[in-house]
């Protein structure tokens, strides 16, 4: 495993840390491959939650532009290939995981680093964290799903202004606007994120997976289509061992012991 990614195995959940702190955890190709391997390992190992965070003083500064410097190349880089081969598969993998994916944003999340955070299910950030759509500073557009998530979470007006001005969005305002779940004191961030990952990893995993899928489908479904989807998912969840355990625990006035099945 590349040392650009650190993996903590906590039994039912995994902590994955971006680990290029001298580069503000900006991505090179090695780190892209390593993160995808780590996420696939968590999925294939049956983990029931994932926590993603960054080492050092920042979460992630996006793409390492040193690898995409036109002055050091024979011609302009094909950034479409970078998106198609690296960033898009990463976002698709994160979104496809059938377990809660929590992101703890420590410090700056800029460019594609911000977009990676927003691809996760629940985003917590330290009070000193900032989300920066830095693409416009180098003549680019929000990628890695950034244009999609910004628009749906904040609306067109705020999405356009943040993308064009590259104005840093502090964590507390990001939470107030609904971009992330919660802003926390810096020294409490990892503790609360880990507690959340542990709690969710002991929850009804199938129910969480179908909840994610239903909420994501609501962006494109009509109400009738969404009602049909809910009925299908409720049938599946109602037949699960977790539902039987949850109802039994509720009626017996005890804490449920979900198995994720």
HUGINOR-V189900 format. One record per residue. N is the residue number from 1. RES is the residue in one letter. PHI is phi in whole degrees, 0 to 359 (NA if undefined). PSI is psi in whole degrees, 0 to 359 (999 if undefined). OMEGA is omega as a letter, one per 20 degrees, with the letter a starting at -180 (* if undefined). Layout:
N/RES/PHI/PSI/OMEGA, N/RES/PHI/PSI/OMEGA
This chain:
1/X/NA/137/r, 2/X/295/145/r, 3/X/280/4/r, 4/X/284/348/r, 5/X/227/132/r, 6/X/251/140/a, 7/X/238/127/r, 8/X/251/119/a, 9/X/266/111/a, 10/X/249/34/r, 11/X/81/266/a, 12/X/278/349/r, 13/X/216/161/a, 14/X/237/142/r, 15/X/252/121/a, 16/X/244/126/a, 17/X/241/126/r, 18/X/292/131/a, 19/X/225/62/r, 20/X/232/62/a, 21/X/299/332/r, 22/X/290/344/r, 23/X/245/23/a, 24/X/52/35/r, 25/X/58/29/r, 26/X/291/151/a, 27/X/272/133/r, 28/X/247/181/a, 29/X/295/324/r, 30/X/300/317/a, 31/X/289/323/r, 32/X/304/308/a, 33/X/298/318/a, 34/X/295/320/r, 35/X/293/319/r, 36/X/296/320/r, 37/X/299/318/a, 38/X/295/317/r, 39/X/293/320/r, 40/X/294/323/r, 41/X/298/315/r, 42/X/300/318/r, 43/X/295/310/a, 44/X/289/335/r, 45/X/277/357/r, 46/X/80/23/r, 47/X/297/149/a, 48/X/251/3/r, 49/X/194/154/r, 50/X/228/137/r, 51/X/245/125/r, 52/X/248/130/r, 53/X/212/183/a, 54/X/234/151/r, 55/X/271/156/r, 56/X/80/211/a, 57/X/267/4/r, 58/X/210/157/r, 59/X/285/300/a, 60/X/190/132/r, 61/X/264/14/r, 62/X/88/220/a, 63/X/282/139/r, 64/X/287/104/a, 65/X/291/344/r, 66/X/299/334/r, 67/X/275/354/a, 68/X/230/35/a, 69/X/273/111/a, 70/X/302/334/a, 71/X/292/340/a, 72/X/254/14/a, 73/X/235/161/r, 74/X/287/338/r, 75/X/201/181/a, 76/X/295/144/r, 77/X/289/151/r, 78/X/269/92/a, 79/X/289/341/r, 80/X/297/323/r, 81/X/294/319/r, 82/X/301/316/r, 83/X/293/311/a, 84/X/294/321/a, 85/X/270/338/a, 86/X/237/299/a, 87/X/289/314/a, 88/X/297/315/r, 89/X/299/326/r, 90/X/295/313/r, 91/X/297/317/r, 92/X/298/322/r, 93/X/293/313/r, 94/X/302/314/a, 95/X/291/336/a, 96/X/273/347/a, 97/X/295/131/a, 98/X/268/48/r, 99/X/208/157/r, 100/X/298/134/r, 101/X/246/114/a, 102/X/257/140/r, 103/X/240/128/r, 104/X/252/106/a, 105/X/269/110/r, 106/X/255/115/a, 107/X/78/209/a, 108/X/286/141/r, 109/X/234/103/a, 110/X/241/150/r, 111/X/55/229/r, 112/X/296/339/r, 113/X/297/320/r, 114/X/295/319/a, 115/X/295/322/r, 116/X/298/316/r, 117/X/301/315/a, 118/X/290/343/r, 119/X/285/343/a, 120/X/283/165/a, 121/X/283/317/a, 122/X/228/124/a, 123/X/245/121/r, 124/X/251/148/a, 125/X/219/145/r, 126/X/290/154/a, 127/X/302/331/a, 128/X/275/355/a, 129/X/290/151/r, 130/X/222/143/r, 131/X/254/121/a, 132/X/233/121/r, 133/X/274/79/a, 134/X/279/1/a, 135/X/304/319/a, 136/X/295/338/r, 137/X/294/339/r, 138/X/238/21/r, 139/X/76/28/a, 140/X/244/181/r, 141/X/248/159/r, 142/X/297/120/r, 143/X/242/196/a, 144/X/58/33/a, 145/X/81/4/a, 146/X/299/317/a, 147/X/295/329/r, 148/X/286/309/a, 149/X/291/317/r, 150/X/302/313/a, 151/X/295/317/a, 152/X/285/328/a, 153/X/276/326/a, 154/X/245/341/a, 155/X/94/163/a, 156/X/296/318/a, 157/X/297/310/a, 158/X/291/323/r, 159/X/299/314/a, 160/X/295/317/a, 161/X/295/315/r, 162/X/296/320/a, 163/X/291/322/a, 164/X/277/327/a, 165/X/269/339/a, 166/X/58/27/r, 167/X/291/127/r, 168/X/299/136/r, 169/X/253/109/a, 170/X/297/153/a, 171/X/304/317/a, 172/X/296/319/r, 173/X/291/323/r, 174/X/301/321/r, 175/X/290/318/r, 176/X/298/322/a, 177/X/281/347/a, 178/X/90/13/r, 179/X/286/325/r, 180/X/230/173/a, 181/X/281/313/a, 182/X/201/142/r, 183/X/255/137/a, 184/X/228/158/r, 185/X/305/141/a, 186/X/307/318/a, 187/X/284/353/r, 188/X/256/351/a, 189/X/301/302/a, 190/X/294/323/r, 191/X/299/314/a, 192/X/289/322/r, 193/X/296/318/r, 194/X/293/320/r, 195/X/297/321/r, 196/X/294/315/r, 197/X/300/318/a, 198/X/294/317/r, 199/X/297/312/a, 200/X/293/328/a, 201/X/291/346/r, 202/X/254/14/a, 203/X/264/189/a, 204/X/282/90/a, 205/X/302/317/r, 206/X/298/317/r, 207/X/298/319/r, 208/X/298/317/a, 209/X/298/315/a, 210/X/287/330/r, 211/X/298/313/r, 212/X/304/311/a, 213/X/295/321/a, 214/X/293/316/a, 215/X/294/319/r, 216/X/293/324/r, 217/X/290/335/a, 218/X/297/340/r, 219/X/296/330/a, 220/X/242/341/a, 221/X/282/149/r, 222/X/286/168/r, 223/X/300/318/r, 224/X/299/316/r, 225/X/295/322/a, 226/X/291/321/r, 227/X/298/320/r, 228/X/295/319/r, 229/X/296/317/r, 230/X/300/319/r, 231/X/297/319/r, 232/X/295/316/a, 233/X/291/322/r, 234/X/295/323/r, 235/X/299/314/a, 236/X/296/313/a, 237/X/294/323/a, 238/X/295/339/r, 239/X/268/1/a, 240/X/275/158/r, 241/X/294/328/r, 242/X/296/321/r, 243/X/295/315/r, 244/X/300/318/r, 245/X/293/318/a, 246/X/297/316/r, 247/X/293/317/r, 248/X/299/317/r, 249/X/294/321/r, 250/X/298/313/a, 251/X/289/330/r, 252/X/273/357/a, 253/X/57/51/r, 254/X/224/168/r, 255/X/283/132/r, 256/X/289/153/r, 257/X/240/85/a, 258/X/285/145/r, 259/X/249/359/a, 260/X/76/29/a, 261/X/225/999/*
